[in-house]
Amino acid sequence: MSIDIKYDGNIGVTFTLYNEFSYPEVVNACKELFASDDFKNIKYWVIDRSNSINYNLTTPQTRSLAELCISASSKNKELTHILVSSTDLEYGMANMFQVFEDKTDWNLLSFKEIESVYQWVNDNIHP
């Protein structure tokens, strides 16, 4: 699998995508997260694509993922969704994803480096 999932206790979760991840892998990981008992309580969800070598999701697939998130947002309205994108293409797609996902109450953030995410989480989520 090209996705590593790590929980920060019951506070947050990070999906780290490696190499060439596939759309079905991302959809399945999202569905697992959204179906878990932990999802309703987590404060942040990071998708880190800085270790992937090719962003291979199409615009319709990106929209479909956003719709999946919109549906799941009713279970957790307080979530901060963070996208880490190291290339300009991924960063642009992250911004497009945020436009698609705008129907959620989630706080949507984009970063270019995972270190900036850790700092943001430490400053804003962890006591």
ZILIN-V110773 format. One record per residue. RES is the residue in one small letter. SS is DSSP state (helix for helix, strand for strand, loop for the rest). Layout:
res=(RES;RES)
ss=(SS;SS)
This chain:
res=(m;s;i;d;i;k;y;d;g;n;i;g;v;t;f;t;l;y;n;e;f;s;y;p;e;v;v;n;a;c;k;e;l;f;a;s;d;d;f;k;n;i;k;y;w;v;i;d;r;s;n;s;i;n;y;n;l;t;t;p;q;t;r;s;l;a;e;l;c;i;s;a;s;s;k;n;k;e;l;t;h;i;l;v;s;s;t;d;l;e;y;g;m;a;n;m;f;q;v;f;e;d;k;t;d;w;n;l;l;s;f;k;e;i;e;s;v;y;q;w;v;n;d;n;i;h;p)
ss=(loop;loop;strand;strand;strand;strand;strand;strand;loop;loop;loop;strand;strand;strand;strand;strand;strand;strand;strand;loop;loop;loop;helix;helix;helix;helix;helix;helix;helix;helix;helix;helix;helix;helix;helix;loop;loop;loop;helix;helix;helix;loop;loop;strand;strand;strand;strand;strand;strand;strand;strand;strand;loop;loop;loop;loop;loop;loop;helix;helix;helix;helix;helix;helix;helix;helix;helix;helix;helix;helix;helix;helix;helix;helix;helix;loop;loop;loop;loop;strand;strand;strand;strand;strand;loop;loop;loop;helix;helix;helix;helix;helix;helix;helix;helix;helix;helix;helix;helix;helix;helix;helix;helix;loop;loop;loop;strand;strand;strand;strand;strand;loop;loop;helix;helix;helix;helix;helix;helix;helix;helix;helix;helix;helix;loop;loop;loop)
